[in-house]
Amino acid sequence: MELIYQSKNLSQLSQDPFLRADVDYYWLMDKLQSEIGKTPDTIKNLREFIIELETGQPIEKTDYADEETRYIHLVVRNIDKNKLKLIDPIYLIEKKGKELSDYSIEKEDIILAISSSVGECFIYEADFEDIQFTLSHYLVKIKVDKYLVNPYFLVYYLNTAMIKNYFRATETGKTQKNLSKEYIRKLPFPDIDISKQNQIIEKILPLEKEIKNYEKQLKPLQNIVDGVLIDNNIKKKYQESFFEVLSSLFSNIKNQIFLRCGAQYRAFWDIHDGLLYEETNRDIPIMRLSDLMKLMNTKTLKKGILEDEYILIELEDIEAGTGRIINEDKVVNEIGSDKVCFEDCDLITSKIDPYLGYTVLNDSEKNYIGTTELLPFKVNKGRAITEYVKYLLLSHEYLAKSSLLMYGKRHPRIHPLDLLNIKVPCPDLDVQDKITKEIKTQEDKNNELRNQIEKLRTEIDEIIWETIINKEEEIR
């Protein structure tokens, strides 16, 4: 790992609104400044182009509607790959929706995540005319002066690798990352005439068209898993939604380790009988996950200087829903908080927000460490193939039913004992091998498409930064 030596005096530290003194922050800020322009007059702060920067409004669960309404409250999970995705939308009751009407988003508002997936953003194109969208307090909407900034250009700029690094440097928080609005206002922005911004967009549009074509060919991993398990007579088709009326005896509470009486928790054990898949081939044995894998008691590294170099894996380094590690560049020999060593575990999954699908295979040769929110497991190879278990934990049913088991108001999570108590189908190893190979074949096709998309995204980055660095040169 390359060591970076920096020197900052106190007057420089005092210019930061939060008096930060971390090296990573200043190194990335200096790098960004040098990339954007060679002289100070080529750089301005984004605040000079913003006419509105507004945080969303918090709501209570009592404001949720039991059925679809024309009022949807957007949260961080509704931003997916720079687009609005109505993933498990939160519908509001009409009274609350009308109360929040002054906070609704409008066409060409830029929506940016300031918590959890910091820096994820999209531009609202008013595709849903009959729906009023409002934002959670983990999102902000940005309105820019359209005489100075094309909002589409700003979104492309915010999604460049360099600005992603800016967000990584400025975010704070141990488990859940957060971004202050002040750092959005301070974000360095190139002083490029709007006509030139429009020319850049014209160059980008054909690449975007190619990206959309590749994206249409991508198959969600959950659909792949569902199809392969059905084809191999393991389970029936996944039911996307269900409505349940719960009737449970207090005496049932004692049947689980945790004496919880919440309706969702009781529904999983009393109505669904703790089953991941409820309609399965009766010839296939049903086992608890605890029969297939065990939680490993691996080493925990305390914050500070480390004796060795490690690859740090945080939740944002894992692609939700696919189990892909998308960033292995954080090689560290110092950590700011305790981390878990994954050592020779087989499988890693997140206990926080399990419905997002953060489950990955471990590579023991790569010296991974990660947040304490990630749990390392050892798979019983005599009963299960590691990849088979991974796909179970990335299936539609696990993402849906794990949310029934969560506890905690601010950072909902699943307890490892509840996770291990879930009942799953366990066919013979040769059947598991056949299933995993069929899924992986389709996964590989997805990965080829993603590689093409990444190449095009890199081209877009290059178009933007070449213009910024050589801003006086005409686009040809």
MITIRO-963000 format. One line per 4 residues: their letters; for each residue x, y, z of C-alpha. Coordinates in nm, 3 decimals. Example, Ala and Ser with C-alpha at 12.3 -4.5 7.8 and 13.67 -1.06 7.14 Angstrom:
2
AS> 1.230/-0.450/0.780 | 1.367/-0.106/0.714
//
This chain:
476
MELI> 0.000/0.000/0.000 | 0.134/0.345/-0.092 | 0.185/0.566/0.212 | 0.066/0.926/0.174
YQSK> 0.234/1.204/0.370 | 0.045/1.527/0.409 | 0.095/1.846/0.595 | -0.195/2.075/0.686
NLSQ> -0.177/2.373/0.916 | -0.450/2.466/1.162 | -0.575/2.754/0.948 | -0.646/2.506/0.669
LSQD> -0.832/2.274/0.906 | -1.040/2.566/1.031 | -1.181/2.617/0.679 | -1.377/2.294/0.707
PFLR> -1.719/2.347/0.873 | -1.669/2.036/1.088 | -1.297/2.091/1.165 | -1.204/1.755/1.017
ADVD> -0.849/1.631/1.039 | -0.860/1.290/0.867 | -0.598/1.227/0.599 | -0.831/1.043/0.359
YYWL> -1.060/1.345/0.341 | -0.788/1.599/0.261 | -0.605/1.370/0.019 | -0.921/1.313/-0.186
MDKL> -1.019/1.680/-0.171 | -0.676/1.790/-0.294 | -0.685/1.529/-0.573 | -1.030/1.646/-0.678
QSEI> -0.924/2.010/-0.687 | -0.624/1.929/-0.905 | -0.833/1.718/-1.144 | -1.107/1.976/-1.194
GKTP> -0.886/2.258/-1.300 | -0.537/2.396/-1.309 | -0.630/2.740/-1.173 | -0.872/2.842/-0.896
DTIK> -1.102/3.039/-1.128 | -1.204/2.718/-1.308 | -1.365/2.584/-0.989 | -1.672/2.699/-0.804
NLRE> -1.876/2.547/-0.525 | -2.204/2.382/-0.618 | -2.384/2.626/-0.385 | -2.343/2.894/-0.655
FIIE> -2.565/2.694/-0.892 | -2.826/2.563/-0.645 | -3.154/2.742/-0.593 | -3.297/2.483/-0.353
LETG> -3.147/2.208/-0.138 | -3.412/2.049/0.079 | -3.409/1.745/0.303 | -3.705/1.510/0.294
QPIE> -3.954/1.473/0.579 | -3.960/1.193/0.839 | -4.286/1.002/0.879 | -4.428/0.753/1.126
KTDY> -4.541/0.401/1.042 | -4.893/0.509/1.138 | -4.886/0.719/0.819 | -4.835/0.409/0.602
ADEE> -5.133/0.298/0.395 | -5.241/-0.067/0.388 | -5.315/-0.045/0.015 | -5.193/0.147/-0.288
TRYI> -5.259/0.521/-0.289 | -5.144/0.809/-0.511 | -4.893/0.912/-0.242 | -4.551/0.741/-0.231
HLVV> -4.277/0.823/0.018 | -3.938/0.751/-0.139 | -3.652/0.605/0.066 | -3.290/0.520/-0.017
RNID> -3.374/0.174/-0.153 | -3.583/0.342/-0.425 | -3.263/0.465/-0.591 | -3.116/0.181/-0.793
KNKL> -2.837/0.231/-1.047 | -2.909/0.602/-1.093 | -3.279/0.545/-1.152 | -3.604/0.566/-0.962
KLID> -3.709/0.210/-0.877 | -4.031/0.146/-0.691 | -3.885/-0.133/-0.479 | -4.129/-0.213/-0.199
PIYL> -4.285/0.137/-0.219 | -4.418/0.306/0.094 | -4.772/0.426/0.028 | -4.904/0.701/0.253
IEKK> -5.255/0.755/0.378 | -5.431/1.039/0.200 | -5.428/1.272/0.500 | -5.049/1.251/0.535
GKEL> -4.997/1.272/0.160 | -5.189/1.600/0.144 | -4.993/1.736/0.442 | -4.669/1.670/0.253
SDYS> -4.789/1.814/-0.079 | -4.563/2.119/-0.039 | -4.263/1.884/-0.017 | -4.337/1.680/-0.331
IEKE> -4.074/1.649/-0.602 | -4.105/1.801/-0.948 | -3.973/1.729/-1.295 | -3.591/1.753/-1.324
DIIL> -3.539/1.766/-0.948 | -3.221/1.579/-0.859 | -3.269/1.330/-0.574 | -2.957/1.244/-0.375
AISS> -2.907/0.995/-0.090 | -2.739/1.146/0.216 | -2.750/0.833/0.432 | -2.671/0.465/0.389
SVGE> -2.595/0.463/0.009 | -2.444/0.811/0.019 | -2.414/0.978/-0.321 | -2.664/0.759/-0.506
CFIY> -2.879/0.990/-0.714 | -3.120/1.019/-1.004 | -3.310/1.288/-1.192 | -3.687/1.276/-1.162
EADF> -3.843/1.273/-1.508 | -4.209/1.284/-1.396 | -4.285/0.940/-1.541 | -4.574/0.888/-1.297
EDIQ> -4.813/1.178/-1.351 | -5.081/1.051/-1.111 | -4.843/0.990/-0.819 | -4.715/1.244/-0.569
FTLS> -4.365/1.156/-0.450 | -4.219/1.285/-0.126 | -3.879/1.205/0.026 | -3.756/1.052/0.348
HYLV> -3.515/1.255/0.563 | -3.233/1.037/0.424 | -3.279/1.198/0.081 | -3.245/1.553/-0.047
KIKV> -3.382/1.722/-0.357 | -3.166/1.964/-0.549 | -3.298/2.231/-0.782 | -3.041/2.412/-0.993
DKYL> -3.045/2.736/-1.187 | -3.121/2.597/-1.535 | -2.969/2.904/-1.701 | -2.634/2.797/-1.558
VNPY> -2.656/2.419/-1.517 | -2.825/2.148/-1.717 | -2.958/1.916/-1.442 | -2.877/1.610/-1.657
FLVY> -2.515/1.722/-1.678 | -2.503/1.759/-1.300 | -2.634/1.403/-1.253 | -2.368/1.266/-1.491
YLNT> -2.108/1.465/-1.299 | -2.230/1.337/-0.960 | -2.204/0.980/-1.089 | -1.841/1.006/-1.202
AMIK> -1.584/0.800/-1.011 | -1.410/1.114/-0.885 | -1.723/1.258/-0.726 | -1.806/0.917/-0.578
NYFR> -1.467/0.947/-0.406 | -1.567/1.293/-0.282 | -1.879/1.148/-0.121 | -1.675/0.867/0.031
ATET> -1.432/1.120/0.178 | -1.698/1.351/0.321 | -1.943/1.096/0.460 | -1.934/1.028/0.833
GKTQ> -2.068/0.759/1.065 | -1.953/0.422/1.192 | -2.223/0.180/1.070 | -2.464/0.399/0.874
KNLS> -2.288/0.657/0.660 | -2.427/1.011/0.650 | -2.355/1.322/0.444 | -2.404/1.678/0.559
KEYI> -2.578/1.917/0.321 | -2.288/2.154/0.374 | -2.061/1.914/0.183 | -2.311/1.912/-0.104
RKLP> -2.296/2.291/-0.113 | -1.915/2.279/-0.096 | -1.881/2.019/-0.372 | -1.638/2.157/-0.633
FPDI> -1.812/2.212/-0.963 | -1.647/2.315/-1.293 | -1.733/2.654/-1.437 | -1.846/2.526/-1.777
DISK> -2.083/2.725/-1.998 | -2.423/2.556/-2.030 | -2.387/2.534/-2.409 | -2.076/2.321/-2.356
QNQI> -2.263/2.112/-2.097 | -2.527/2.047/-2.362 | -2.259/1.941/-2.611 | -2.121/1.695/-2.356
IEKI> -2.467/1.548/-2.305 | -2.509/1.505/-2.680 | -2.189/1.299/-2.685 | -2.307/1.090/-2.391
LPLE> -2.659/1.008/-2.519 | -2.553/0.737/-2.770 | -2.358/0.566/-2.492 | -2.661/0.585/-2.263
KEIK> -2.868/0.421/-2.535 | -2.621/0.131/-2.546 | -2.629/0.104/-2.167 | -3.009/0.083/-2.163
NYEK> -2.998/-0.190/-2.426 | -2.760/-0.397/-2.208 | -2.966/-0.326/-1.895 | -3.279/-0.465/-2.062
QLKP> -3.096/-0.794/-2.111 | -3.000/-0.825/-1.743 | -3.204/-1.073/-1.541 | -3.250/-1.011/-1.166
LQNI> -3.068/-1.284/-0.975 | -3.382/-1.347/-0.769 | -3.575/-1.434/-1.087 | -3.293/-1.663/-1.200
VDGV> -3.287/-1.846/-0.866 | -3.665/-1.873/-0.867 | -3.674/-2.018/-1.218 | -3.397/-2.273/-1.160
LIDN> -3.544/-2.397/-0.831 | -3.885/-2.438/-0.998 | -3.735/-2.617/-1.300 | -3.562/-2.860/-1.063
NIKK> -3.884/-2.927/-0.873 | -3.758/-2.775/-0.547 | -4.036/-2.520/-0.494 | -4.340/-2.352/-0.646
KYQE> -4.343/-2.006/-0.804 | -4.277/-1.714/-0.571 | -4.584/-1.516/-0.465 | -4.486/-1.149/-0.488
SFFE> -4.725/-1.023/-0.221 | -4.963/-1.161/0.034 | -5.210/-1.034/0.288 | -5.242/-1.221/0.616
VLSS> -5.476/-1.218/0.911 | -5.283/-1.329/1.217 | -5.426/-1.530/1.502 | -5.159/-1.650/1.741
LFSN> -5.161/-1.797/2.092 | -4.947/-1.642/2.364 | -4.827/-1.995/2.441 | -4.654/-1.999/2.098
IKNQ> -4.413/-1.729/2.211 | -4.214/-1.981/2.414 | -4.141/-2.188/2.102 | -3.863/-1.950/1.988
IFLR> -3.545/-1.844/2.162 | -3.659/-1.481/2.168 | -3.985/-1.408/2.347 | -4.112/-1.163/2.086
CGAQ> -4.481/-1.104/2.021 | -4.464/-0.866/1.721 | -4.719/-0.951/1.450 | -4.461/-0.994/1.171
YRAF> -4.230/-1.207/1.383 | -4.516/-1.430/1.499 | -4.648/-1.454/1.141 | -4.321/-1.605/1.021
WDIH> -4.318/-1.877/1.286 | -4.691/-1.939/1.335 | -4.831/-1.890/0.982 | -4.526/-1.972/0.770
DGLL> -4.394/-2.232/1.018 | -4.043/-2.088/0.982 | -4.024/-2.213/0.623 | -3.832/-2.026/0.355
YEET> -4.035/-2.198/0.082 | -4.382/-2.314/0.177 | -4.466/-2.524/-0.127 | -4.180/-2.764/-0.186
NRDI> -4.124/-3.113/-0.322 | -4.222/-3.340/-0.032 | -3.950/-3.588/-0.124 | -3.682/-3.331/-0.041
PIMR> -3.569/-3.312/0.325 | -3.636/-2.984/0.508 | -3.359/-2.871/0.741 | -3.281/-2.566/0.947
LSDL> -3.002/-2.345/0.820 | -2.818/-2.432/1.142 | -2.783/-2.786/1.000 | -2.614/-2.646/0.691
MKLM> -2.387/-2.378/0.833 | -2.244/-2.246/1.159 | -2.154/-1.893/1.268 | -1.776/-1.863/1.294
NTKT> -1.608/-1.698/1.590 | -1.339/-1.518/1.391 | -1.086/-1.262/1.508 | -1.196/-0.901/1.560
LKKG> -0.943/-0.629/1.480 | -0.950/-0.328/1.711 | -0.932/0.020/1.560 | -0.588/0.160/1.501
ILED> -0.269/0.049/1.322 | -0.277/-0.310/1.193 | 0.008/-0.560/1.179 | -0.083/-0.661/0.824
EYIL> -0.260/-0.526/0.517 | -0.623/-0.621/0.458 | -0.890/-0.563/0.197 | -1.172/-0.374/0.368
IELE> -1.525/-0.470/0.262 | -1.808/-0.245/0.377 | -2.177/-0.280/0.286 | -2.141/-0.021/0.009
DIEA> -1.873/-0.244/-0.149 | -2.130/-0.521/-0.202 | -2.389/-0.501/-0.478 | -2.730/-0.543/-0.317
GTGR> -2.922/-0.848/-0.430 | -2.640/-1.015/-0.625 | -2.367/-1.104/-0.375 | -2.100/-0.938/-0.593
IINE> -1.811/-0.754/-0.429 | -1.785/-0.443/-0.646 | -1.489/-0.273/-0.480 | -1.171/-0.444/-0.361
DKVV> -0.955/-0.130/-0.379 | -0.963/-0.042/-0.009 | -0.637/-0.200/0.104 | -0.580/-0.080/0.460
NEIG> -0.323/-0.110/0.737 | -0.518/0.118/0.973 | -0.888/0.119/1.064 | -1.103/0.375/1.243
SDKV> -1.339/0.122/1.404 | -1.342/-0.246/1.496 | -1.358/-0.486/1.201 | -1.423/-0.859/1.164
CFED> -1.169/-1.089/0.999 | -1.341/-1.331/0.763 | -1.044/-1.572/0.767 | -1.142/-1.909/0.615
CDLI> -1.520/-1.873/0.642 | -1.724/-1.981/0.340 | -2.012/-1.735/0.339 | -2.069/-1.379/0.457
TSKI> -2.410/-1.219/0.505 | -2.536/-0.897/0.659 | -2.742/-0.890/0.975 | -2.846/-0.528/0.910
DPYL> -3.119/-0.475/0.648 | -3.115/-0.842/0.539 | -3.391/-0.775/0.284 | -3.135/-0.587/0.068
GYTV> -2.946/-0.908/-0.009 | -2.586/-0.858/0.107 | -2.461/-1.219/0.091 | -2.123/-1.302/-0.064
LNDS> -1.881/-1.590/-0.101 | -1.556/-1.545/0.087 | -1.214/-1.575/-0.076 | -0.979/-1.675/0.208
EKNY> -0.670/-1.589/-0.002 | -0.766/-1.221/-0.021 | -0.743/-1.134/0.348 | -1.087/-0.972/0.370
IGTT> -1.204/-0.781/0.675 | -1.531/-0.594/0.712 | -1.788/-0.419/0.920 | -1.914/-0.600/1.228
ELLP> -2.258/-0.599/1.059 | -2.131/-0.880/0.833 | -2.154/-1.232/0.974 | -1.904/-1.507/0.871
FKVN> -2.037/-1.864/0.835 | -1.877/-2.203/0.777 | -2.083/-2.436/0.558 | -2.124/-2.805/0.639
KGRA> -1.986/-2.949/0.311 | -2.132/-3.289/0.387 | -2.483/-3.148/0.358 | -2.466/-2.838/0.142
ITEY> -2.274/-2.667/-0.135 | -2.175/-2.314/-0.032 | -2.310/-2.157/-0.351 | -2.646/-2.331/-0.297
VKYL> -2.680/-2.174/0.047 | -2.579/-1.836/-0.095 | -2.854/-1.853/-0.356 | -3.111/-1.943/-0.088
LLSH> -3.012/-1.626/0.101 | -3.046/-1.420/-0.217 | -3.384/-1.561/-0.319 | -3.707/-1.361/-0.336
EYLA> -3.838/-1.545/-0.032 | -3.540/-1.472/0.193 | -3.536/-1.103/0.103 | -3.909/-1.084/0.182
KSSL> -3.932/-1.306/0.489 | -3.611/-1.190/0.658 | -3.781/-0.851/0.702 | -4.043/-1.025/0.919
LMYG> -3.768/-1.126/1.161 | -3.595/-0.789/1.194 | -3.570/-0.600/1.520 | -3.449/-0.249/1.600
KRHP> -3.615/0.080/1.510 | -3.332/0.284/1.361 | -3.109/0.009/1.217 | -3.330/-0.299/1.170
RIHP> -3.142/-0.627/1.168 | -3.187/-1.002/1.191 | -3.040/-1.199/1.481 | -2.809/-1.485/1.374
LDLL> -3.010/-1.734/1.581 | -3.331/-1.643/1.397 | -3.147/-1.669/1.066 | -3.014/-2.014/1.149
NIKV> -3.358/-2.128/1.261 | -3.512/-2.079/0.912 | -3.615/-2.407/0.746 | -3.494/-2.469/0.390
PCPD> -3.508/-2.755/0.136 | -3.190/-2.962/0.128 | -3.176/-3.192/-0.178 | -2.887/-3.431/-0.246
LDVQ> -2.550/-3.272/-0.318 | -2.560/-3.370/-0.684 | -2.894/-3.187/-0.723 | -2.750/-2.884/-0.542
DKIT> -2.451/-2.894/-0.777 | -2.679/-2.904/-1.082 | -2.883/-2.609/-0.946 | -2.578/-2.393/-0.868
KEIK> -2.422/-2.457/-1.211 | -2.746/-2.360/-1.389 | -2.775/-2.039/-1.186 | -2.408/-1.953/-1.233
TQED> -2.435/-1.995/-1.611 | -2.702/-1.725/-1.619 | -2.508/-1.515/-1.365 | -2.203/-1.522/-1.593
KNNE> -2.413/-1.384/-1.878 | -2.526/-1.103/-1.648 | -2.166/-1.030/-1.551 | -2.064/-1.003/-1.918
LRNQ> -2.340/-0.748/-1.969 | -2.232/-0.557/-1.657 | -1.875/-0.544/-1.784 | -1.997/-0.385/-2.107
IEKL> -2.201/-0.135/-1.906 | -1.898/-0.049/-1.689 | -1.686/0.016/-2.000 | -1.950/0.256/-2.129
RTEI> -1.973/0.427/-1.788 | -1.596/0.472/-1.797 | -1.624/0.630/-2.142 | -1.882/0.874/-2.005
DEII> -1.646/0.963/-1.719 | -1.367/1.026/-1.967 | -1.585/1.251/-2.183 | -1.677/1.464/-1.880
WETI> -1.330/1.488/-1.727 | -1.144/1.547/-2.052 | -1.374/1.844/-2.112 | -1.331/1.973/-1.756
INKE> -0.953/1.948/-1.762 | -0.932/2.103/-2.109 | -1.227/2.337/-2.070 | -1.103/2.590/-2.320
EEIR> -1.089/2.333/-2.595 | -1.393/2.293/-2.820 | -1.569/1.957/-2.821 | -1.525/1.789/-3.155
//
